[in-house]
């Protein structure tokens, strides 16, 4: 997929619905040091990431067993709470990165 200027846009697949979308349109999840699943809002966290559509359907449909397969590890009991994440996303909290496709920050 390319943006309007001809730059390549990375594609990722939602683990809940299997739909491919541009990376910047999806939520990226990763595990913290204790094995809990957390949102990576700027897509820069270290480690294996899992992508989900930000719609409530995908957040509610994803199961812990699919996350374990995608993360390639066993998650501790209670590491994944879709209701907390869905509430944050539906209430408009900033889980998606504030950047445009193809535009990268220089640090």
C-alpha positions, -999 to +999 in steps of 0.1 A: +000+000+000+013+035-008+003+069+004-005+098-019+032+107-023+042+072-034+058+061-001+052+026+011+029+022+041+036-008+064+007-033+067-003-052+098-030-078+105-055-076+133-053-107+155-091-106+162-106-102+127-076-109+104-081-078+084-050-061+070-047-023+075-021+003+076+001+001+107-008+036+119-045+027+119-042-001+144-036-004+181-003-020+191-002-041+222+028-056+239+037-072+272+053-053+300+080-068+322+055-086+344+036-102+314+006-078+314-007-068+281-005-030+276-011-005+248+019+009+230+005+043+219+035+055+198+043+021+183+079+023+196+079-002+225+105-029+227+095-065+220+070-084+200+039-064+192+003-075+184-020-054+164-058-048+169-084-027+151-094+001+174-131-007+169-150-022+199-158-054+180-122-065+176-114-054+212-142-076+225-136-105+202-099-111+208-093-140+231-063-145+255-054-177+236-049-157+204-028-132+222-006-160+236-001-174+202+007-140+187+031-131+215+046-166+215+044-169+253+020-179+281+003-149+297-002-149+334-038-151+347-055-117+344-029-102+321-055-093+294-085-073+303-103-063+271-130-043+290-104-018+304-088-013+270-122-010+252-133+016+277-102+037+271-106+035+233-143+042+233-140+071+256-115+087+233-083+083+253-052+087+232-042+051+224-035+058+187-003+076+178-005+112+169+013+110+136+004+108+099+013+079+077+048+082+063+058+111+087+084+102+113+097+122+142+133+130+143+149+128+178 
